[in-house]
């Protein structure tokens, strides 16, 4: 997965952190959690606030 695979990342985050409210996660933690996903393979430098926000919103949608 790459940073732009926001929906795939969101699905993986739901599985990895089922009891976490996505809106309560700081972006620094979110970035670390994404990079820790087994299927994730992208340059940490390619991540920015807009990407993290998109991941957070996709994760929130997956929780609903």
PDB file of N, H, CA, C and O in Angstrom:
ATOM      1  N   UNK A   1       0.833  -1.179   0.000  1.00  0.00           N
ATOM      2  CA  UNK A   1       0.000   0.000   0.000  1.00  0.00           C
ATOM      3  C   UNK A   1       0.881   1.248   0.000  1.00  0.00           C
ATOM      4  O   UNK A   1       1.986   1.255   0.543  1.00  0.00           O
ATOM      5  N   UNK A   2       0.371   2.269  -0.608  1.00  0.00           N
ATOM      6  H   UNK A   2      -0.526   2.263  -1.049  1.00  0.00           H
ATOM      7  CA  UNK A   2       1.021   3.575  -0.648  1.00  0.00           C
ATOM      8  C   UNK A   2       0.148   4.580   0.107  1.00  0.00           C
ATOM      9  O   UNK A   2      -0.999   4.284   0.439  1.00  0.00           O
ATOM     10  N   UNK A   3       0.691   5.755   0.373  1.00  0.00           N
ATOM     11  H   UNK A   3       1.624   5.995   0.103  1.00  0.00           H
ATOM     12  CA  UNK A   3      -0.060   6.788   1.087  1.00  0.00           C
ATOM     13  C   UNK A   3      -1.374   7.129   0.400  1.00  0.00           C
ATOM     14  O   UNK A   3      -2.346   7.488   1.064  1.00  0.00           O
ATOM     15  N   UNK A   4      -1.411   7.019  -0.919  1.00  0.00           N
ATOM     16  H   UNK A   4      -0.621   6.727  -1.458  1.00  0.00           H
ATOM     17  CA  UNK A   4      -2.615   7.388  -1.666  1.00  0.00           C
ATOM     18  C   UNK A   4      -3.710   6.322  -1.603  1.00  0.00           C
ATOM     19  O   UNK A   4      -4.829   6.568  -2.054  1.00  0.00           O
ATOM     20  N   UNK A   5      -3.412   5.162  -1.061  1.00  0.00           N
ATOM     21  H   UNK A   5      -2.503   4.963  -0.695  1.00  0.00           H
ATOM     22  CA  UNK A   5      -4.410   4.092  -0.930  1.00  0.00           C
ATOM     23  C   UNK A   5      -5.216   4.279   0.353  1.00  0.00           C
ATOM     24  O   UNK A   5      -5.256   3.396   1.210  1.00  0.00           O
ATOM     25  N   UNK A   6      -5.853   5.434   0.469  1.00  0.00           N
ATOM     26  H   UNK A   6      -5.821   6.151  -0.228  1.00  0.00           H
ATOM     27  CA  UNK A   6      -6.495   5.812   1.734  1.00  0.00           C
ATOM     28  C   UNK A   6      -7.589   4.832   2.159  1.00  0.00           C
ATOM     29  O   UNK A   6      -7.717   4.543   3.349  1.00  0.00           O
ATOM     30  N   UNK A   7      -8.370   4.321   1.227  1.00  0.00           N
ATOM     31  H   UNK A   7      -8.266   4.556   0.261  1.00  0.00           H
ATOM     32  CA  UNK A   7      -9.442   3.402   1.611  1.00  0.00           C
ATOM     33  C   UNK A   7      -8.893   2.063   2.094  1.00  0.00           C
ATOM     34  O   UNK A   7      -9.397   1.502   3.067  1.00  0.00           O
ATOM     35  N   UNK A   8      -7.877   1.554   1.430  1.00  0.00           N
ATOM     36  H   UNK A   8      -7.468   2.009   0.639  1.00  0.00           H
ATOM     37  CA  UNK A   8      -7.250   0.302   1.871  1.00  0.00           C
ATOM     38  C   UNK A   8      -6.601   0.480   3.239  1.00  0.00           C
ATOM     39  O   UNK A   8      -6.692  -0.400   4.095  1.00  0.00           O
ATOM     40  N   UNK A   9      -5.955   1.605   3.437  1.00  0.00           N
ATOM     41  H   UNK A   9      -5.881   2.320   2.741  1.00  0.00           H
ATOM     42  CA  UNK A   9      -5.341   1.901   4.732  1.00  0.00           C
ATOM     43  C   UNK A   9      -6.412   1.978   5.815  1.00  0.00           C
ATOM     44  O   UNK A   9      -6.230   1.449   6.912  1.00  0.00           O
ATOM     45  N   UNK A  10      -7.520   2.629   5.511  1.00  0.00           N
ATOM     46  H   UNK A  10      -7.668   3.059   4.621  1.00  0.00           H
ATOM     47  CA  UNK A  10      -8.610   2.755   6.487  1.00  0.00           C
ATOM     48  C   UNK A  10      -9.142   1.390   6.907  1.00  0.00           C
ATOM     49  O   UNK A  10      -9.396   1.160   8.089  1.00  0.00           O
ATOM     50  N   UNK A  11      -9.310   0.495   5.960  1.00  0.00           N
ATOM     51  H   UNK A  11      -9.103   0.681   5.000  1.00  0.00           H
ATOM     52  CA  UNK A  11      -9.788  -0.859   6.272  1.00  0.00           C
ATOM     53  C   UNK A  11      -8.799  -1.570   7.190  1.00  0.00           C
ATOM     54  O   UNK A  11      -9.199  -2.226   8.151  1.00  0.00           O
ATOM     55  N   UNK A  12      -7.526  -1.439   6.895  1.00  0.00           N
ATOM     56  H   UNK A  12      -7.201  -0.906   6.114  1.00  0.00           H
ATOM     57  CA  UNK A  12      -6.503  -2.062   7.734  1.00  0.00           C
ATOM     58  C   UNK A  12      -6.475  -1.456   9.137  1.00  0.00           C
ATOM     59  O   UNK A  12      -6.254  -2.170  10.115  1.00  0.00           O
ATOM     60  N   UNK A  13      -6.697  -0.154   9.240  1.00  0.00           N
ATOM     61  H   UNK A  13      -6.877   0.426   8.445  1.00  0.00           H
ATOM     62  CA  UNK A  13      -6.707   0.493  10.546  1.00  0.00           C
ATOM     63  C   UNK A  13      -7.903   0.050  11.385  1.00  0.00           C
ATOM     64  O   UNK A  13      -7.787  -0.088  12.603  1.00  0.00           O
ATOM     65  N   UNK A  14      -9.039  -0.170  10.752  1.00  0.00           N
ATOM     66  H   UNK A  14      -9.134  -0.058   9.763  1.00  0.00           H
ATOM     67  CA  UNK A  14     -10.212  -0.684  11.475  1.00  0.00           C
ATOM     68  C   UNK A  14      -9.879  -2.041  12.084  1.00  0.00           C
ATOM     69  O   UNK A  14     -10.217  -2.312  13.236  1.00  0.00           O
ATOM     70  N   UNK A  15      -9.215  -2.891  11.303  1.00  0.00           N
ATOM     71  H   UNK A  15      -8.940  -2.670  10.367  1.00  0.00           H
ATOM     72  CA  UNK A  15      -8.843  -4.218  11.795  1.00  0.00           C
ATOM     73  C   UNK A  15      -7.776  -4.145  12.891  1.00  0.00           C
ATOM     74  O   UNK A  15      -7.837  -4.882  13.875  1.00  0.00           O
ATOM     75  N   UNK A  16      -6.803  -3.254  12.712  1.00  0.00           N
ATOM     76  H   UNK A  16      -6.753  -2.655  11.913  1.00  0.00           H
ATOM     77  CA  UNK A  16      -5.690  -3.159  13.654  1.00  0.00           C
ATOM     78  C   UNK A  16      -6.060  -2.445  14.957  1.00  0.00           C
ATOM     79  O   UNK A  16      -5.502  -2.737  16.015  1.00  0.00           O
ATOM     80  N   UNK A  17      -7.003  -1.510  14.868  1.00  0.00           N
ATOM     81  H   UNK A  17      -7.456  -1.272  14.009  1.00  0.00           H
ATOM     82  CA  UNK A  17      -7.382  -0.696  16.039  1.00  0.00           C
ATOM     83  C   UNK A  17      -8.913  -0.593  16.121  1.00  0.00           C
ATOM     84  O   UNK A  17      -9.473   0.490  15.953  1.00  0.00           O
ATOM     85  N   UNK A  18      -9.584  -1.722  16.379  1.00  0.00           N
ATOM     86  H   UNK A  18      -9.129  -2.602  16.515  1.00  0.00           H
ATOM     87  CA  UNK A  18     -11.056  -1.739  16.310  1.00  0.00           C
ATOM     88  C   UNK A  18     -11.768  -0.871  17.336  1.00  0.00           C
ATOM     89  O   UNK A  18     -12.898  -0.446  17.096  1.00  0.00           O
ATOM     90  N   UNK A  19     -11.145  -0.601  18.459  1.00  0.00           N
ATOM     91  H   UNK A  19     -10.227  -0.946  18.654  1.00  0.00           H
ATOM     92  CA  UNK A  19     -11.821   0.149  19.531  1.00  0.00           C
ATOM     93  C   UNK A  19     -11.400   1.613  19.603  1.00  0.00           C
ATOM     94  O   UNK A  19     -11.684   2.298  20.586  1.00  0.00           O
ATOM     95  N   UNK A  20     -10.723   2.090  18.561  1.00  0.00           N
ATOM     96  H   UNK A  20     -10.492   1.533  17.763  1.00  0.00           H
ATOM     97  CA  UNK A  20     -10.215   3.461  18.573  1.00  0.00           C
ATOM     98  C   UNK A  20     -11.125   4.365  17.755  1.00  0.00           C
ATOM     99  O   UNK A  20     -11.528   4.020  16.644  1.00  0.00           O
ATOM    100  N   UNK A  21     -11.443   5.528  18.319  1.00  0.00           N
ATOM    101  H   UNK A  21     -11.115   5.809  19.221  1.00  0.00           H
ATOM    102  CA  UNK A  21     -12.175   6.556  17.590  1.00  0.00           C
ATOM    103  C   UNK A  21     -11.170   7.297  16.708  1.00  0.00           C
ATOM    104  O   UNK A  21     -10.253   7.936  17.224  1.00  0.00           O
ATOM    105  N   UNK A  22     -11.332   7.220  15.378  1.00  0.00           N
ATOM    106  H   UNK A  22     -12.076   6.701  14.959  1.00  0.00           H
ATOM    107  CA  UNK A  22     -10.371   7.856  14.474  1.00  0.00           C
ATOM    108  C   UNK A  22     -10.163   9.345  14.749  1.00  0.00           C
ATOM    109  O   UNK A  22      -9.075   9.871  14.517  1.00  0.00           O
ATOM    110  N   UNK A  23     -11.190  10.020  15.239  1.00  0.00           N
ATOM    111  H   UNK A  23     -12.075   9.593  15.428  1.00  0.00           H
ATOM    112  CA  UNK A  23     -11.073  11.454  15.501  1.00  0.00           C
ATOM    113  C   UNK A  23     -10.237  11.765  16.741  1.00  0.00           C
ATOM    114  O   UNK A  23      -9.845  12.912  16.955  1.00  0.00           O
ATOM    115  N   UNK A  24      -9.966  10.747  17.555  1.00  0.00           N
ATOM    116  H   UNK A  24     -10.285   9.815  17.381  1.00  0.00           H
ATOM    117  CA  UNK A  24      -9.178  10.961  18.769  1.00  0.00           C
ATOM    118  C   UNK A  24      -7.683  10.722  18.543  1.00  0.00           C
ATOM    119  O   UNK A  24      -6.878  10.928  19.450  1.00  0.00           O
ATOM    120  N   UNK A  25      -7.316  10.291  17.347  1.00  0.00           N
ATOM    121  H   UNK A  25      -7.970  10.123  16.610  1.00  0.00           H
ATOM    122  CA  UNK A  25      -5.921   9.946  17.070  1.00  0.00           C
ATOM    123  C   UNK A  25      -5.171  11.168  16.541  1.00  0.00           C
ATOM    124  O   UNK A  25      -5.609  11.819  15.593  1.00  0.00           O
ATOM    125  N   UNK A  26      -4.041  11.463  17.166  1.00  0.00           N
ATOM    126  H   UNK A  26      -3.684  10.934  17.936  1.00  0.00           H
ATOM    127  CA  UNK A  26      -3.189  12.556  16.680  1.00  0.00           C
ATOM    128  C   UNK A  26      -2.557  12.128  15.357  1.00  0.00           C
ATOM    129  O   UNK A  26      -2.315  10.942  15.132  1.00  0.00           O
ATOM    130  N   UNK A  27      -2.293  13.090  14.494  1.00  0.00           N
ATOM    131  H   UNK A  27      -2.490  14.054  14.676  1.00  0.00           H
ATOM    132  CA  UNK A  27      -1.713  12.783  13.193  1.00  0.00           C
ATOM    133  C   UNK A  27      -0.346  12.119  13.314  1.00  0.00           C
ATOM    134  O   UNK A  27       0.010  11.287  12.480  1.00  0.00           O
ATOM    135  N   UNK A  28       0.422  12.472  14.337  1.00  0.00           N
ATOM    136  H   UNK A  28       0.133  13.148  15.015  1.00  0.00           H
ATOM    137  CA  UNK A  28       1.729  11.833  14.511  1.00  0.00           C
ATOM    138  C   UNK A  28       1.565  10.343  14.800  1.00  0.00           C
ATOM    139  O   UNK A  28       2.326   9.517  14.295  1.00  0.00           O
ATOM    140  N   UNK A  29       0.568  10.008  15.614  1.00  0.00           N
ATOM    141  H   UNK A  29      -0.050  10.679  16.023  1.00  0.00           H
ATOM    142  CA  UNK A  29       0.295   8.593  15.895  1.00  0.00           C
ATOM    143  C   UNK A  29      -0.279   7.897  14.669  1.00  0.00           C
ATOM    144  O   UNK A  29       0.096   6.767  14.356  1.00  0.00           O
ATOM    145  N   UNK A  30      -1.180   8.568  13.985  1.00  0.00           N
ATOM    146  H   UNK A  30      -1.485   9.486  14.239  1.00  0.00           H
ATOM    147  CA  UNK A  30      -1.779   7.991  12.782  1.00  0.00           C
ATOM    148  C   UNK A  30      -0.694   7.650  11.757  1.00  0.00           C
ATOM    149  O   UNK A  30      -0.706   6.571  11.165  1.00  0.00           O
ATOM    150  N   UNK A  31       0.218   8.557  11.559  1.00  0.00           N
ATOM    151  H   UNK A  31       0.228   9.434  12.040  1.00  0.00           H
ATOM    152  CA  UNK A  31       1.323   8.329  10.616  1.00  0.00           C
ATOM    153  C   UNK A  31       2.121   7.089  11.026  1.00  0.00           C
ATOM    154  O   UNK A  31       2.452   6.256  10.182  1.00  0.00           O
ATOM    155  N   UNK A  32       2.428   6.968  12.314  1.00  0.00           N
ATOM    156  H   UNK A  32       2.159   7.645  13.000  1.00  0.00           H
ATOM    157  CA  UNK A  32       3.169   5.807  12.805  1.00  0.00           C
ATOM    158  C   UNK A  32       2.378   4.520  12.626  1.00  0.00           C
ATOM    159  O   UNK A  32       2.939   3.495  12.237  1.00  0.00           O
ATOM    160  N   UNK A  33       1.084   4.565  12.905  1.00  0.00           N
ATOM    161  H   UNK A  33       0.628   5.397  13.221  1.00  0.00           H
ATOM    162  CA  UNK A  33       0.244   3.371  12.771  1.00  0.00           C
ATOM    163  C   UNK A  33       0.155   2.916  11.322  1.00  0.00           C
ATOM    164  O   UNK A  33       0.192   1.719  11.037  1.00  0.00           O
ATOM    165  N   UNK A  34       0.036   3.873  10.408  1.00  0.00           N
ATOM    166  H   UNK A  34       0.005   4.845  10.639  1.00  0.00           H
ATOM    167  CA  UNK A  34      -0.025   3.525   8.980  1.00  0.00           C
ATOM    168  C   UNK A  34       1.293   2.871   8.552  1.00  0.00           C
ATOM    169  O   UNK A  34       1.295   1.846   7.872  1.00  0.00           O
ATOM    170  N   UNK A  35       2.389   3.467   8.952  1.00  0.00           N
ATOM    171  H   UNK A  35       2.388   4.300   9.505  1.00  0.00           H
ATOM    172  CA  UNK A  35       3.688   2.918   8.554  1.00  0.00           C
ATOM    173  C   UNK A  35       3.941   1.543   9.172  1.00  0.00           C
ATOM    174  O   UNK A  35       4.753   0.779   8.652  1.00  0.00           O
ATOM    175  N   UNK A  36       3.264   1.217  10.268  1.00  0.00           N
ATOM    176  H   UNK A  36       2.604   1.838  10.691  1.00  0.00           H
ATOM    177  CA  UNK A  36       3.422  -0.077  10.922  1.00  0.00           C
ATOM    178  C   UNK A  36       2.559  -1.176  10.297  1.00  0.00           C
ATOM    179  O   UNK A  36       2.732  -2.352  10.618  1.00  0.00           O
ATOM    180  N   UNK A  37       1.633  -0.807   9.411  1.00  0.00           N
ATOM    181  H   UNK A  37       1.492   0.148   9.150  1.00  0.00           H
ATOM    182  CA  UNK A  37       0.783  -1.814   8.772  1.00  0.00           C
ATOM    183  C   UNK A  37       1.646  -2.748   7.924  1.00  0.00           C
ATOM    184  O   UNK A  37       2.540  -2.291   7.212  1.00  0.00           O
ATOM    185  N   UNK A  38       1.383  -4.058   7.997  1.00  0.00           N
ATOM    186  H   UNK A  38       0.657  -4.430   8.576  1.00  0.00           H
ATOM    187  CA  UNK A  38       2.229  -5.030   7.284  1.00  0.00           C
ATOM    188  C   UNK A  38       2.295  -4.815   5.773  1.00  0.00           C
ATOM    189  O   UNK A  38       3.340  -5.044   5.163  1.00  0.00           O
ATOM    190  N   UNK A  39       1.211  -4.387   5.173  1.00  0.00           N
ATOM    191  H   UNK A  39       0.363  -4.201   5.668  1.00  0.00           H
ATOM    192  CA  UNK A  39       1.169  -4.229   3.714  1.00  0.00           C
ATOM    193  C   UNK A  39       1.657  -2.860   3.243  1.00  0.00           C
ATOM    194  O   UNK A  39       1.754  -2.613   2.041  1.00  0.00           O
ATOM    195  N   UNK A  40       1.963  -1.974   4.187  1.00  0.00           N
ATOM    196  H   UNK A  40       1.884  -2.175   5.163  1.00  0.00           H
ATOM    197  CA  UNK A  40       2.346  -0.613   3.815  1.00  0.00           C
ATOM    198  C   UNK A  40       3.803  -0.561   3.386  1.00  0.00           C
ATOM    199  O   UNK A  40       4.688  -1.083   4.064  1.00  0.00           O
ATOM    200  N   UNK A  41       4.031   0.081   2.242  1.00  0.00           N
ATOM    201  H   UNK A  41       3.312   0.504   1.692  1.00  0.00           H
ATOM    202  CA  UNK A  41       5.397   0.195   1.719  1.00  0.00           C
ATOM    203  C   UNK A  41       5.518   1.477   0.897  1.00  0.00           C
ATOM    204  O   UNK A  41       5.397   1.459  -0.328  1.00  0.00           O
ATOM    205  N   UNK A  42       5.757   2.585   1.593  1.00  0.00           N
ATOM    206  H   UNK A  42       5.854   2.599   2.588  1.00  0.00           H
ATOM    207  CA  UNK A  42       5.918   3.860   0.898  1.00  0.00           C
ATOM    208  C   UNK A  42       6.879   4.728   1.693  1.00  0.00           C
ATOM    209  O   UNK A  42       7.159   4.458   2.861  1.00  0.00           O
ATOM    210  N   UNK A  43       7.366   5.745   1.065  1.00  0.00           N
ATOM    211  H   UNK A  43       7.138   5.965   0.117  1.00  0.00           H
ATOM    212  CA  UNK A  43       8.325   6.662   1.664  1.00  0.00           C
ATOM    213  C   UNK A  43       7.616   7.543   2.692  1.00  0.00           C
ATOM    214  O   UNK A  43       6.630   8.200   2.355  1.00  0.00           O
ATOM    215  N   UNK A  44       8.096   7.572   3.942  1.00  0.00           N
ATOM    216  H   UNK A  44       8.897   7.039   4.216  1.00  0.00           H
ATOM    217  CA  UNK A  44       7.474   8.430   4.960  1.00  0.00           C
ATOM    218  C   UNK A  44       7.450   9.901   4.563  1.00  0.00           C
ATOM    219  O   UNK A  44       6.592  10.653   5.025  1.00  0.00           O
ATOM    220  N   UNK A  45       8.372  10.314   3.720  1.00  0.00           N
ATOM    221  H   UNK A  45       9.069   9.703   3.344  1.00  0.00           H
ATOM    222  CA  UNK A  45       8.442  11.708   3.294  1.00  0.00           C
ATOM    223  C   UNK A  45       7.301  12.097   2.340  1.00  0.00           C
ATOM    224  O   UNK A  45       7.072  13.283   2.099  1.00  0.00           O
ATOM    225  N   UNK A  46       6.602  11.122   1.812  1.00  0.00           N
ATOM    226  H   UNK A  46       6.788  10.159   2.008  1.00  0.00           H
ATOM    227  CA  UNK A  46       5.492  11.404   0.891  1.00  0.00           C
ATOM    228  C   UNK A  46       4.180  11.655   1.622  1.00  0.00           C
ATOM    229  O   UNK A  46       3.130  11.795   0.994  1.00  0.00           O
ATOM    230  N   UNK A  47       4.240  11.710   2.927  1.00  0.00           N
ATOM    231  H   UNK A  47       5.092  11.597   3.437  1.00  0.00           H
ATOM    232  CA  UNK A  47       3.035  11.894   3.736  1.00  0.00           C
ATOM    233  C   UNK A  47       2.936  13.344   4.195  1.00  0.00           C
ATOM    234  O   UNK A  47       3.924  13.951   4.607  1.00  0.00           O
ATOM    235  N   UNK A  48       1.723  13.884   4.115  1.00  0.00           N
ATOM    236  H   UNK A  48       0.920  13.391   3.781  1.00  0.00           H
ATOM    237  CA  UNK A  48       1.466  15.230   4.602  1.00  0.00           C
ATOM    238  C   UNK A  48       0.145  15.272   5.344  1.00  0.00           C
ATOM    239  O   UNK A  48      -0.557  14.267   5.454  1.00  0.00           O
ATOM    240  N   UNK A  49      -0.176  16.436   5.846  1.00  0.00           N
ATOM    241  H   UNK A  49       0.395  17.252   5.757  1.00  0.00           H
ATOM    242  CA  UNK A  49      -1.395  16.597   6.636  1.00  0.00           C
ATOM    243  C   UNK A  49      -2.652  16.272   5.837  1.00  0.00           C
ATOM    244  O   UNK A  49      -3.593  15.688   6.376  1.00  0.00           O
ATOM    245  N   UNK A  50      -2.678  16.642   4.562  1.00  0.00           N
ATOM    246  H   UNK A  50      -1.914  17.117   4.124  1.00  0.00           H
ATOM    247  CA  UNK A  50      -3.866  16.362   3.738  1.00  0.00           C
ATOM    248  C   UNK A  50      -4.085  14.866   3.573  1.00  0.00           C
ATOM    249  O   UNK A  50      -5.222  14.396   3.617  1.00  0.00           O
ATOM    250  N   UNK A  51      -3.013  14.123   3.384  1.00  0.00           N
ATOM    251  H   UNK A  51      -2.090  14.505   3.347  1.00  0.00           H
ATOM    252  CA  UNK A  51      -3.134  12.666   3.243  1.00  0.00           C
ATOM    253  C   UNK A  51      -3.614  12.055   4.555  1.00  0.00           C
ATOM    254  O   UNK A  51      -4.500  11.200   4.556  1.00  0.00           O
ATOM    255  N   UNK A  52      -3.037  12.488   5.661  1.00  0.00           N
ATOM    256  H   UNK A  52      -2.318  13.183   5.660  1.00  0.00           H
ATOM    257  CA  UNK A  52      -3.454  11.953   6.961  1.00  0.00           C
ATOM    258  C   UNK A  52      -4.911  12.278   7.250  1.00  0.00           C
ATOM    259  O   UNK A  52      -5.632  11.452   7.811  1.00  0.00           O
ATOM    260  N   UNK A  53      -5.347  13.468   6.873  1.00  0.00           N
ATOM    261  H   UNK A  53      -4.762  14.138   6.418  1.00  0.00           H
ATOM    262  CA  UNK A  53      -6.751  13.835   7.067  1.00  0.00           C
ATOM    263  C   UNK A  53      -7.660  12.953   6.208  1.00  0.00           C
ATOM    264  O   UNK A  53      -8.721  12.526   6.663  1.00  0.00           O
ATOM    265  N   UNK A  54      -7.251  12.684   4.979  1.00  0.00           N
ATOM    266  H   UNK A  54      -6.389  13.031   4.609  1.00  0.00           H
ATOM    267  CA  UNK A  54      -8.040  11.812   4.098  1.00  0.00           C
ATOM    268  C   UNK A  54      -8.116  10.396   4.665  1.00  0.00           C
ATOM    269  O   UNK A  54      -9.167   9.757   4.606  1.00  0.00           O
ATOM    270  N   UNK A  55      -7.008   9.909   5.211  1.00  0.00           N
ATOM    271  H   UNK A  55      -6.155  10.428   5.259  1.00  0.00           H
ATOM    272  CA  UNK A  55      -7.000   8.582   5.838  1.00  0.00           C
ATOM    273  C   UNK A  55      -7.923   8.570   7.048  1.00  0.00           C
ATOM    274  O   UNK A  55      -8.688   7.626   7.243  1.00  0.00           O
ATOM    275  N   UNK A  56      -7.849   9.614   7.854  1.00  0.00           N
ATOM    276  H   UNK A  56      -7.227  10.381   7.695  1.00  0.00           H
ATOM    277  CA  UNK A  56      -8.696   9.703   9.040  1.00  0.00           C
ATOM    278  C   UNK A  56     -10.179   9.703   8.668  1.00  0.00           C
ATOM    279  O   UNK A  56     -10.978   9.028   9.316  1.00  0.00           O
ATOM    280  N   UNK A  57     -10.546  10.443   7.648  1.00  0.00           N
ATOM    281  H   UNK A  57      -9.896  10.991   7.121  1.00  0.00           H
ATOM    282  CA  UNK A  57     -11.957  10.498   7.227  1.00  0.00           C
ATOM    283  C   UNK A  57     -12.407   9.156   6.633  1.00  0.00           C
ATOM    284  O   UNK A  57     -13.536   8.724   6.864  1.00  0.00           O
ATOM    285  N   UNK A  58     -11.538   8.508   5.879  1.00  0.00           N
ATOM    286  H   UNK A  58     -10.621   8.860   5.691  1.00  0.00           H
ATOM    287  CA  UNK A  58     -11.876   7.185   5.328  1.00  0.00           C
ATOM    288  C   UNK A  58     -12.026   6.170   6.456  1.00  0.00           C
ATOM    289  O   UNK A  58     -12.914   5.318   6.419  1.00  0.00           O
ATOM    290  N   UNK A  59     -11.166   6.262   7.445  1.00  0.00           N
ATOM    291  H   UNK A  59     -10.445   6.954   7.475  1.00  0.00           H
ATOM    292  CA  UNK A  59     -11.239   5.381   8.609  1.00  0.00           C
ATOM    293  C   UNK A  59     -12.550   5.610   9.360  1.00  0.00           C
ATOM    294  O   UNK A  59     -13.204   4.656   9.781  1.00  0.00           O
ATOM    295  N   UNK A  60     -12.923   6.855   9.521  1.00  0.00           N
ATOM    296  H   UNK A  60     -12.392   7.630   9.179  1.00  0.00           H
ATOM    297  CA  UNK A  60     -14.185   7.185  10.180  1.00  0.00           C
ATOM    298  C   UNK A  60     -15.367   6.595   9.407  1.00  0.00           C
ATOM    299  O   UNK A  60     -16.287   6.042  10.008  1.00  0.00           O
ATOM    300  N   UNK A  61     -15.343   6.711   8.080  1.00  0.00           N
ATOM    301  H   UNK A  61     -14.595   7.160   7.592  1.00  0.00           H
ATOM    302  CA  UNK A  61     -16.400   6.129   7.246  1.00  0.00           C
ATOM    303  C   UNK A  61     -16.469   4.616   7.402  1.00  0.00           C
ATOM    304  O   UNK A  61     -17.560   4.046   7.435  1.00  0.00           O
ATOM    305  N   UNK A  62     -15.313   3.957   7.497  1.00  0.00           N
ATOM    306  H   UNK A  62     -14.426   4.420   7.470  1.00  0.00           H
ATOM    307  CA  UNK A  62     -15.284   2.510   7.668  1.00  0.00           C
ATOM    308  C   UNK A  62     -15.868   2.081   8.999  1.00  0.00           C
ATOM    309  O   UNK A  62     -16.420   0.987   9.114  1.00  0.00           O
ATOM    310  N   UNK A  63     -15.750   2.936  10.005  1.00  0.00           N
ATOM    311  H   UNK A  63     -15.301   3.825   9.912  1.00  0.00           H
ATOM    312  CA  UNK A  63     -16.278   2.603  11.340  1.00  0.00           C
ATOM    313  C   UNK A  63     -17.804   2.669  11.380  1.00  0.00           C
ATOM    314  O   UNK A  63     -18.430   1.996  12.198  1.00  0.00           O
ATOM    315  N   UNK A  64     -18.395   3.458  10.519  1.00  0.00           N
ATOM    316  H   UNK A  64     -17.886   4.004   9.854  1.00  0.00           H
ATOM    317  CA  UNK A  64     -19.857   3.646  10.518  1.00  0.00           C
ATOM    318  C   UNK A  64     -20.594   2.493   9.873  1.00  0.00           C
ATOM    319  O   UNK A  64     -21.823   2.509   9.799  1.00  0.00           O
TER     320      UNK A  64
END
